[in-house]
Amino acid sequence: MDEISGTLCVNQRGEILLLRSFDGSWELPCGRTRFDETLRQGAVRETLEKIGLVPRLTAEIVSGQQGQSTVWIFVASLPNERIELSDEHCFHIWVSPTKAQSLLTPSLARIVGDYGT
């Protein structure tokens, strides 16, 4: 089973960063954890690859299942909001946790819901 690690990037206004993939779905910055890295290292690397910024991890939220993968998401802050998207995504937005839940897949929406409680 694969492990996916990533971040729930929260700005000073309490908004969450979402990335739009070319298929139209909304995602958090995350991806497959490599065999030679910890979950935290994977979350930092994946976020850097996806948005061009190194996140500061502040807490682990929750793990969840997405298909056959276990997802580990860490709450994070960013040094600024100058996002440089990788070629995997076409757009980004900052939204309220409630709006994020309405846009994400059910498994990622549950993670955002856990953050808000």
Secondary structure as UniProt FT lines:
FT   STRAND          3..10
FT   TURN            12..13
FT   STRAND          16..21
FT   TURN            22..23
FT   STRAND          26..27
FT   STRAND          30..32
FT   TURN            35..36
FT   HELIX           39..51
FT   STRAND          56..66
FT   TURN            67..68
FT   STRAND          69..77
FT   TURN            87..88
FT   STRAND          89..95
FT   HELIX           97..103
FT   HELIX           106..116
//
